[in-house]
Amino acid sequence: MIEQMQEKLSDLRDTAADRFHDEPDGRNTGIGKTENLLAYAAALGATLVARNALQAGWRTTLNREPPKNPASPEVDWKDALLWGAVSGALVGIVRIASRRASSGAYNRYVSKRR
């Protein structure tokens, strides 16, 4: 499990490095690198918390472990689809909410300093 987390962290670092070294493409006009980095870090932390909460909720509700690999033939279709739908929706919502909240907090902080 630690190896998987280290691999994911390495992938996230590579993604962040690529994201911050590319030329701006106009999609995030007005969002500085510091704000974007803060939002990215907030989304990463919130995503990890949401996944752990979702796994604990799955264990509590269904009295079994959540699927580690929903694509595995050993996982029932029902469990694979349910896990995919619920985890995808929850993680997506949490990432968007955390990015927006951190950007709002950053903008409030910057406006008070001016």
C-alpha positions in Angstrom: 0.0 0.0 0.0 2.9 2.4 0.8 4.5 1.6 -2.5 1.2 2.4 -4.3 1.0 5.7 -2.5 4.6 6.6 -3.3 4.0 5.8 -7.0 0.8 7.9 -7.0 2.7 10.8 -5.3 5.5 10.5 -7.9 2.9 10.6 -10.7 1.2 13.7 -9.1 4.6 15.4 -8.9 5.3 14.7 -12.5 1.8 16.0 -13.5 2.3 19.1 -11.4 5.7 19.8 -12.9 4.3 19.4 -16.4 1.3 21.7 -15.5 3.4 24.5 -14.1 6.1 24.5 -16.8 3.8 24.6 -19.8 2.9 27.8 -21.5 -0.5 29.2 -20.4 -3.3 28.1 -22.7 -5.9 30.7 -21.6 -8.2 28.3 -19.8 -7.4 29.6 -16.3 -7.0 33.3 -17.1 -6.5 35.3 -14.0 -5.4 32.4 -11.8 -1.7 32.6 -10.8 0.7 29.8 -10.3 0.6 30.2 -6.5 -3.2 30.0 -6.4 -3.2 27.1 -8.7 -0.6 25.2 -6.7 -2.6 25.9 -3.4 -5.8 24.7 -5.1 -4.0 21.6 -6.4 -2.7 20.7 -2.9 -6.1 21.3 -1.3 -7.7 19.0 -3.9 -5.1 16.3 -3.4 -5.6 16.4 0.4 -9.4 16.5 0.2 -9.4 13.6 -2.3 -7.3 11.4 0.0 -9.7 12.2 2.9 -12.7 11.5 0.8 -11.4 8.1 -0.4 -10.6 7.0 3.1 -14.1 8.1 4.3 -15.7 6.3 1.4 -13.8 3.1 2.1 -14.8 3.3 5.8 -18.4 3.9 4.8 -18.4 1.0 2.4 -17.0 -1.3 5.2 -19.6 -0.1 7.7 -22.6 -0.2 5.3 -21.9 -3.4 3.5 -19.8 -5.3 6.1 -17.0 -6.1 3.5 -13.9 -4.5 2.0 -14.3 -2.2 -0.9 -13.0 -3.5 -4.2 -9.3 -2.7 -4.6 -9.4 -3.3 -8.4 -13.0 -3.0 -9.7 -11.8 -4.3 -13.1 -10.7 -7.6 -11.5 -12.8 -10.7 -12.6 -13.0 -11.6 -8.9 -15.1 -8.5 -8.2 -18.9 -8.8 -8.8 -20.3 -6.4 -11.5 -22.6 -4.9 -9.0 -19.8 -4.0 -6.6 -17.6 -2.8 -9.4 -20.2 -0.5 -10.9 -21.4 0.8 -7.5 -17.8 1.5 -6.3 -17.0 3.2 -9.6 -20.1 5.4 -9.6 -20.0 6.4 -6.0 -16.2 6.9 -5.7 -16.1 8.8 -9.0 -18.9 11.1 -8.1 -17.7 11.8 -4.6 -14.1 12.3 -5.5 -15.1 14.6 -8.4 -17.3 16.7 -6.2 -14.7 16.9 -3.4 -12.0 18.0 -5.8 -14.1 20.7 -7.3 -15.3 22.0 -4.0 -11.8 22.0 -2.4 -10.3 23.8 -5.4 -13.0 26.5 -5.4 -12.8 26.9 -1.6 -9.0 27.2 -1.6 -9.1 29.7 -4.5 -11.7 31.8 -2.6 -9.6 31.7 0.5 -6.5 32.6 -1.4 -8.2 35.5 -3.1 -9.6 36.8 0.2 -6.1 36.6 1.7 -4.5 38.5 -1.2 -7.2 41.2 -1.2 -6.6 41.8 2.5 -2.9 42.3 2.0 -3.4 45.0 -0.7 
